[in-house]
Amino acid sequence: MKYNLFFLTAFLLHGFLVFSQKTDVKKLMQEYRYREAIELLQSLPENRENMLLKAVSYEKLYDYPSAVAVYEKLFATNPSDVDVVISLAEITAQSGDADASLKYWKLANELSPDNLFVLTKKAMAHYRASDWAGTLSSSTEVFKKDSIPILLRMTGDAYHNLNDDVMANYHYTKALEKNPKDYLALSRICEYYYAMKEDGYDTVIVMTENYLKNIDPQQKTIGQLNGMANYSVGNYKAATKQFELNTALGDSTYTTCYFLGMTYFATKLYYYATKWLERAYEQNDNDINLLYYYGTSLARTFDRKKGIEVLQQGVEKINKLNSMLYDFELSLADAYLRSESYAKSIDYYRSAYKRQPDPPILYNIAQAYDSMKDYKNALAYYERFLKTAPADMKIDATPVDNDELKKMPTSEVFYRAALQRIEKLKEELFFKEGKQ
């Protein structure tokens, strides 16, 4: 009897001690002393409750890898614990691992298929992982039960990234109807109309003015779009007023500085234009349009020397761009030629030849015409190419074997090929015209 009483007393004391320690852990966590809480938890039994407290403590310390490790240990013990799976989905998202988060939200959805919260978070996880098709698929399931405003906007983004702007704007509009304060949905719509230029500027002005007047006059993104649209239609006074408000609200972005400078430039207030174009220039000195207007504004005010330097910088960039365009056009021409889009290929070869008259381009144009069976033009370009051969290069159409060809310079091989093709084309055209 004495032994039983002893063991019972020891058991109760141990239970009380554990309970007391657990109470201490929670108290430490309430006091934000998470490291001390973790240290104390190390001495306690590794059960589900204690492991969850440890994981939360790691999470509060932004030690996501340690938190994930604890949750994964719990998950390994019980893979059907949906709460742990959701915690893993949330913590991996916070740590920036979008793919892992999506994996766990998918699993949570399998464990709890009718849970609207889980299904919504899964759709958002698809979005964060840039899985646009998955976003649409999951969102469709959510919308059968509820039309969640933020998910409507994300669905719009998914359609936009899939180049379906009609469906994108439909969902942005729905998101805005559900939440008129959703400036991101409105900005997406306005960006679409702004890209339409003259056909869309008035729509942007009306929509942004309505938002600024009735919802939030200090919303900088919407204010910026309003200013851009007003500038684009020549409402410089309204544009200046809006951009000045944006800058007063702390908007120092390149776009706002550039357009505010441009509104002043358009009204010939060059001193003010210089101030804001300079701020844009400090953020991005690669924009050729900016270099032109900033340099011109400087030249018309107090620093003509710097204005000349900036304009010269623009000229150098244009020259560099032209040389790059030559390479781009050659690559495009080659790509179209390989795709059998011969007419487009010829257009790009001709444009590249105007920039830099390299003889091989003539041969490529001849080949494109040849492939189109436009033999007259093919013949004309083969002959133009043949005329570029060096005077000391002896070229004839006599067939040679492969060993001899390998010994020849590449340019000579092409000239021989052109000469051989010229002779064949002349024969074909002669017989064709004779039949006619």
C-alpha positions as CSV (number, residue, x, y, z in Angstrom):
1,M,0.0,0.0,0.0
2,K,2.9,2.3,0.9
3,Y,4.5,1.6,-2.5
4,N,1.3,2.4,-4.4
5,L,0.9,5.6,-2.5
6,F,4.5,6.5,-3.3
7,F,4.2,5.9,-7.1
8,L,0.9,7.8,-7.2
9,T,2.4,10.7,-5.4
10,A,5.4,10.7,-7.7
11,F,3.1,10.5,-10.8
12,L,1.0,13.4,-9.6
13,L,4.1,15.5,-8.8
14,H,5.5,14.8,-12.3
15,G,2.2,15.7,-13.9
16,F,2.1,18.9,-11.9
17,L,5.7,19.7,-12.9
18,V,5.0,19.2,-16.6
19,F,1.8,21.2,-16.4
20,S,3.6,24.0,-14.6
21,Q,6.4,24.0,-17.2
22,K,3.8,24.1,-20.0
23,T,2.2,27.0,-18.3
24,D,5.6,28.7,-18.1
25,V,6.1,28.1,-21.9
26,K,2.9,29.8,-22.7
27,K,3.7,32.7,-20.4
28,L,7.1,33.1,-22.0
29,M,5.4,33.2,-25.4
30,Q,2.9,35.7,-24.3
31,E,5.8,37.9,-23.2
32,Y,7.5,37.4,-26.6
33,R,10.4,35.5,-25.1
34,Y,10.4,32.9,-27.8
35,R,14.0,31.7,-27.5
36,E,13.5,31.0,-23.8
37,A,10.2,29.2,-24.6
38,I,12.1,27.0,-27.1
39,E,14.8,26.2,-24.6
40,L,12.2,25.1,-22.0
41,L,10.3,23.1,-24.6
42,Q,13.5,21.1,-25.3
43,S,13.1,19.5,-21.8
44,L,9.4,18.6,-22.2
45,P,8.0,15.5,-23.8
46,E,7.9,15.7,-27.6
47,N,4.1,15.5,-28.0
48,R,1.9,17.2,-30.6
49,E,1.0,20.2,-28.4
50,N,4.6,20.9,-27.4
51,M,5.9,20.5,-30.9
52,L,3.3,23.0,-32.2
53,L,4.3,25.5,-29.5
54,K,7.9,25.1,-30.6
55,A,7.1,25.5,-34.3
56,V,5.1,28.7,-33.5
57,S,8.0,30.0,-31.4
58,Y,10.4,29.4,-34.3
59,E,7.9,31.1,-36.7
60,K,7.7,34.2,-34.4
61,L,11.5,34.4,-34.6
62,Y,11.3,34.3,-38.4
63,D,13.3,31.0,-38.2
64,Y,11.3,29.4,-41.0
65,P,13.6,26.5,-41.7
66,S,13.4,25.3,-38.1
67,A,9.6,25.8,-38.0
68,V,9.2,23.8,-41.2
69,A,11.4,21.0,-39.8
70,V,9.1,20.7,-36.7
71,Y,6.0,20.8,-38.8
72,E,7.4,18.2,-41.2
73,K,8.2,15.9,-38.2
74,L,4.6,16.2,-37.1
75,F,3.4,15.6,-40.6
76,A,5.6,12.4,-40.9
77,T,3.9,11.1,-37.7
78,N,0.4,11.8,-38.9
79,P,0.1,12.6,-42.7
80,S,-3.7,13.1,-42.4
81,D,-3.4,16.0,-39.9
82,V,-4.9,18.7,-42.0
83,D,-4.0,21.5,-39.5
84,V,-0.3,20.6,-39.7
85,V,-0.5,20.5,-43.5
86,I,-2.1,24.0,-43.5
87,S,0.6,25.2,-41.2
88,L,3.2,23.9,-43.6
89,A,1.5,25.6,-46.5
90,E,1.4,28.9,-44.7
91,I,5.0,28.8,-43.3
92,T,6.5,27.7,-46.7
93,A,4.7,30.6,-48.3
94,Q,6.1,33.0,-45.7
95,S,9.6,31.7,-46.3
96,G,9.2,32.4,-50.0
97,D,9.0,28.8,-51.3
98,A,5.9,29.2,-53.5
99,D,6.2,25.7,-55.0
100,A,6.3,24.0,-51.6
101,S,3.4,26.0,-50.4
102,L,1.3,25.0,-53.4
103,K,2.2,21.3,-52.8
104,Y,0.9,21.5,-49.2
105,W,-2.3,23.4,-50.2
106,K,-3.0,20.7,-52.8
107,L,-2.6,18.1,-50.1
108,A,-4.8,20.1,-47.7
109,N,-7.4,20.2,-50.4
110,E,-7.3,16.5,-50.8
111,L,-7.7,16.0,-47.1
112,S,-10.5,18.6,-46.8
113,P,-12.1,18.8,-50.3
114,D,-15.2,20.8,-49.3
115,N,-13.3,23.4,-47.3
116,L,-13.8,26.8,-49.0
117,F,-10.9,28.4,-47.1
118,V,-8.5,25.7,-48.2
119,L,-9.7,25.8,-51.8
120,T,-9.3,29.6,-51.9
121,K,-5.8,29.5,-50.5
122,K,-4.9,26.8,-53.0
123,A,-6.0,29.0,-55.9
124,M,-3.9,31.8,-54.4
125,A,-0.9,29.5,-54.1
126,H,-1.3,28.6,-57.8
127,Y,-1.2,32.4,-58.5
128,R,1.9,32.9,-56.3
129,A,3.7,30.1,-58.1
130,S,2.8,31.7,-61.5
131,D,0.7,28.7,-62.5
132,W,-1.9,30.6,-64.4
133,A,-3.8,27.5,-65.7
134,G,-3.9,26.2,-62.1
135,T,-5.1,29.6,-60.9
136,L,-8.0,29.5,-63.3
137,S,-9.0,25.9,-62.5
138,S,-9.0,26.4,-58.8
139,S,-10.7,29.8,-58.9
140,T,-13.5,28.3,-61.0
141,E,-14.2,25.8,-58.2
142,V,-14.2,28.6,-55.6
143,F,-16.5,30.8,-57.7
144,K,-19.1,28.0,-57.6
145,K,-19.4,28.7,-53.9
146,D,-18.4,32.3,-53.5
147,S,-17.1,35.3,-55.5
148,I,-14.1,36.5,-53.5
149,P,-12.9,39.9,-54.6
150,I,-9.2,39.4,-54.3
151,L,-9.4,36.1,-56.1
152,L,-11.4,37.7,-58.9
153,R,-8.5,40.1,-59.4
154,M,-6.0,37.3,-59.3
155,T,-8.0,35.4,-61.9
156,G,-7.9,38.6,-64.0
157,D,-4.1,38.6,-63.7
158,A,-4.0,34.9,-64.7
159,Y,-6.0,35.6,-67.9
160,H,-3.9,38.7,-68.6
161,N,-0.7,36.5,-68.4
162,L,-2.3,34.1,-70.8
163,N,-3.0,36.9,-73.2
164,D,-6.8,36.8,-72.8
165,D,-7.5,40.5,-72.1
166,V,-11.2,40.2,-72.6
167,M,-11.6,37.7,-69.8
168,A,-9.0,39.5,-67.7
169,N,-11.0,42.8,-67.8
170,Y,-14.2,40.9,-67.1
171,H,-12.8,39.6,-63.9
172,Y,-11.1,42.9,-63.0
173,T,-14.5,44.6,-63.4
174,K,-16.2,42.0,-61.3
175,A,-13.5,42.5,-58.6
176,L,-14.1,46.2,-58.7
177,E,-17.9,45.7,-58.4
178,K,-17.4,43.6,-55.3
179,N,-14.8,46.0,-53.8
180,P,-14.9,49.5,-55.3
181,K,-11.7,50.3,-53.3
182,D,-9.6,47.7,-55.1
183,Y,-7.2,50.1,-56.8
184,L,-5.1,47.3,-58.2
185,A,-8.1,45.9,-60.2
186,L,-8.9,49.5,-61.4
187,S,-5.2,50.1,-62.4
188,R,-5.2,46.9,-64.4
189,I,-8.3,48.0,-66.4
190,C,-6.8,51.5,-66.9
191,E,-3.5,50.1,-68.1
192,Y,-5.4,48.1,-70.7
193,Y,-7.2,51.2,-72.0
194,Y,-4.1,53.4,-71.7
195,A,-2.3,50.9,-74.0
196,M,-5.1,51.6,-76.6
197,K,-3.8,55.2,-76.8
198,E,-6.3,57.6,-78.4
199,D,-9.1,55.1,-78.2
200,G,-8.6,54.5,-74.4
201,Y,-7.3,57.7,-72.8
202,D,-10.8,59.2,-72.2
203,T,-11.9,56.0,-70.5
204,V,-8.9,56.1,-68.2
205,I,-9.6,59.7,-67.3
206,V,-13.3,59.0,-66.4
207,M,-12.6,55.9,-64.4
208,T,-9.6,57.4,-62.4
209,E,-11.4,60.7,-61.8
210,N,-14.4,58.8,-60.4
211,Y,-12.1,56.8,-58.0
212,L,-10.1,59.9,-56.9
213,K,-13.3,61.9,-56.3
214,N,-15.5,59.3,-54.6
215,I,-13.1,56.8,-53.0
216,D,-9.6,58.0,-52.3
217,P,-8.1,61.2,-53.7
218,Q,-4.7,60.3,-52.4
219,Q,-4.3,56.9,-54.1
220,K,-1.0,57.4,-55.9
221,T,-1.2,54.6,-58.5
222,I,-4.6,55.8,-59.7
223,G,-3.5,59.4,-59.6
224,Q,-0.4,58.6,-61.7
225,L,-2.6,56.9,-64.3
226,N,-5.0,59.9,-64.3
227,G,-2.1,62.3,-64.9
228,M,-0.6,60.1,-67.7
229,A,-4.0,60.0,-69.5
230,N,-4.5,63.8,-69.1
231,Y,-1.0,64.5,-70.4
232,S,-1.6,62.2,-73.4
233,V,-4.7,64.0,-74.5
234,G,-3.1,67.4,-74.0
235,N,-4.8,68.4,-70.7
236,Y,-1.5,69.7,-69.3
237,K,-3.0,71.8,-66.5
238,A,-5.0,68.8,-65.1
239,A,-2.0,66.5,-65.5
240,T,0.4,68.9,-63.8
241,K,-2.0,69.3,-60.9
242,Q,-2.4,65.6,-60.4
243,F,1.4,64.9,-60.7
244,E,2.1,67.7,-58.2
245,L,-0.3,66.1,-55.8
246,N,1.4,62.7,-56.3
247,T,4.8,64.2,-55.5
248,A,3.4,65.9,-52.4
249,L,2.2,62.5,-51.3
250,G,5.7,61.1,-51.6
251,D,5.6,59.6,-55.1
252,S,9.1,60.0,-56.5
253,T,8.9,57.2,-59.1
254,Y,10.5,57.6,-62.5
255,T,7.1,57.7,-64.2
256,T,5.8,60.5,-62.1
257,C,9.0,62.6,-62.3
258,Y,9.1,62.0,-66.1
259,F,5.5,63.0,-66.8
260,L,5.5,66.0,-64.5
261,G,8.6,67.2,-66.3
262,M,7.0,66.6,-69.7
263,T,3.8,68.5,-68.7
264,Y,6.0,71.5,-67.9
265,F,8.0,71.0,-71.1
266,A,4.8,70.9,-73.1
267,T,3.8,74.3,-71.6
268,K,7.3,75.7,-72.2
269,L,8.1,76.0,-68.5
270,Y,11.6,74.7,-69.0
271,Y,13.0,75.6,-65.6
272,Y,10.3,73.5,-63.9
273,A,10.7,70.8,-66.6
274,T,14.4,70.6,-66.0
275,K,13.9,70.0,-62.3
276,W,11.7,67.0,-62.7
277,L,13.3,65.6,-65.8
278,E,16.6,65.6,-63.9
279,R,15.1,63.5,-61.2
280,A,13.8,61.1,-63.8
281,Y,17.3,61.1,-65.4
282,E,18.9,60.2,-62.0
283,Q,16.7,57.1,-61.9
284,N,17.1,56.0,-65.5
285,D,19.5,57.5,-68.1
286,N,18.7,54.9,-70.8
287,D,15.4,56.3,-72.0
288,I,16.1,58.0,-75.4
289,N,13.0,60.2,-75.1
290,L,14.0,61.4,-71.7
291,L,17.5,62.2,-73.0
292,Y,16.0,64.3,-75.8
293,Y,13.6,66.3,-73.6
294,Y,15.9,66.7,-70.7
295,G,18.8,67.7,-72.9
296,T,16.6,70.2,-74.8
297,S,15.2,71.6,-71.6
298,L,18.7,72.1,-70.2
299,A,19.8,73.8,-73.4
300,R,16.9,76.2,-73.2
301,T,17.6,77.2,-69.6
302,F,20.8,77.7,-67.7
303,D,23.0,74.8,-68.4
304,R,23.6,74.6,-72.1
305,K,26.9,72.7,-71.8
306,K,25.2,69.9,-69.8
307,G,22.3,70.0,-72.3
308,I,24.7,69.3,-75.1
309,E,26.2,66.4,-73.1
310,V,22.9,64.8,-72.5
311,L,21.7,65.2,-76.1
312,Q,25.1,63.7,-77.3
313,Q,24.4,60.8,-74.9
314,G,21.1,60.3,-76.7
315,V,22.8,60.3,-80.1
316,E,25.3,57.7,-78.9
317,K,22.5,55.4,-77.7
318,I,20.6,55.8,-80.9
319,N,23.8,54.8,-82.9
320,K,24.3,51.8,-80.6
321,L,20.6,50.9,-81.0
322,N,20.9,51.0,-84.7
323,S,23.8,48.6,-84.7
324,M,21.8,46.3,-82.4
325,L,18.8,46.6,-84.7
326,Y,21.0,45.2,-87.5
327,D,21.7,42.1,-85.5
328,F,18.1,41.7,-84.5
329,E,16.8,42.1,-88.1
330,L,19.3,39.5,-89.3
331,S,18.2,37.0,-86.7
332,L,14.5,37.7,-87.4
333,A,15.2,37.3,-91.2
334,D,16.9,34.0,-90.6
335,A,14.1,32.8,-88.3
336,Y,11.5,33.6,-90.8
337,L,13.5,32.0,-93.6
338,R,13.7,28.8,-91.5
339,S,10.0,29.0,-90.8
340,E,9.3,29.3,-94.5
341,S,7.8,32.8,-94.1
342,Y,9.8,34.0,-97.1
343,A,8.1,37.4,-97.6
344,K,8.8,38.5,-94.0
345,S,12.3,37.1,-94.2
346,I,13.0,39.3,-97.3
347,D,11.6,42.4,-95.6
348,Y,14.0,42.0,-92.7
349,Y,17.0,41.1,-94.9
350,R,16.4,44.2,-97.0
351,S,16.1,46.4,-93.9
352,A,19.3,45.0,-92.4
353,Y,21.1,45.5,-95.8
354,K,20.1,49.2,-95.7
355,R,21.8,49.5,-92.3
356,Q,24.9,47.5,-93.3
357,P,25.3,46.4,-96.9
358,D,27.0,43.0,-96.3
359,P,27.1,40.9,-99.5
360,P,25.9,37.6,-97.9
361,I,22.6,39.3,-97.3
362,L,22.0,39.5,-101.0
363,Y,22.6,35.7,-101.3
364,N,20.0,35.1,-98.5
365,I,17.4,37.3,-100.2
366,A,18.1,35.4,-103.5
367,Q,17.5,32.1,-101.7
368,A,14.3,33.4,-100.2
369,Y,12.9,34.4,-103.6
370,D,14.2,31.1,-105.0
371,S,12.2,29.2,-102.3
372,M,9.1,31.2,-103.3
373,K,9.7,30.2,-106.9
374,D,10.0,33.9,-107.8
375,Y,12.8,33.1,-110.2
376,K,13.1,36.6,-111.7
377,N,13.8,38.3,-108.4
378,A,16.0,35.4,-107.3
379,L,18.1,35.7,-110.4
380,A,18.4,39.5,-109.9
381,Y,19.7,39.1,-106.4
382,Y,22.0,36.2,-107.2
383,E,23.5,38.4,-109.9
384,R,23.8,41.4,-107.5
385,F,25.6,39.1,-105.1
386,L,27.9,37.8,-107.7
387,K,29.0,41.3,-108.6
388,T,30.4,41.8,-105.1
389,A,33.0,39.0,-105.6
390,P,36.6,40.3,-105.3
391,A,38.2,41.0,-108.6
392,D,41.0,38.5,-108.0
393,M,38.7,35.7,-107.1
394,K,38.4,33.2,-110.0
395,I,34.9,31.8,-110.0
396,D,33.4,29.3,-112.4
397,A,30.4,26.9,-112.3
398,T,32.4,23.8,-112.9
399,P,31.3,21.1,-110.4
400,V,33.9,20.1,-107.8
401,D,34.0,17.3,-105.3
402,N,33.6,17.8,-101.5
403,D,37.3,17.6,-100.8
404,E,38.0,20.6,-103.1
405,L,35.0,22.5,-101.6
406,K,36.5,22.0,-98.1
407,K,39.7,23.7,-99.2
408,M,37.9,26.8,-100.6
409,P,37.1,29.9,-98.5
410,T,33.5,30.0,-97.4
411,S,32.8,33.1,-99.5
412,E,34.1,31.4,-102.7
413,V,31.8,28.5,-102.1
414,F,28.8,30.8,-101.9
415,Y,29.9,32.7,-105.1
416,R,30.2,29.3,-107.0
417,A,26.8,28.2,-105.7
418,A,25.3,31.5,-106.8
419,L,26.9,31.2,-110.3
420,Q,25.6,27.6,-110.7
421,R,22.1,28.6,-109.6
422,I,22.2,31.6,-112.0
423,E,22.8,29.3,-115.0
424,K,20.0,27.0,-114.0
425,L,17.6,29.8,-113.4
426,K,18.4,31.3,-116.8
427,E,17.7,28.0,-118.5
428,E,14.4,27.5,-116.6
429,L,13.2,31.1,-117.4
430,F,14.3,30.6,-121.1
431,F,12.2,27.5,-121.5
432,K,9.3,28.9,-119.5
433,E,9.1,32.1,-121.6
434,G,9.5,30.0,-124.8
435,K,6.5,27.9,-123.9
436,Q,4.5,31.1,-123.3
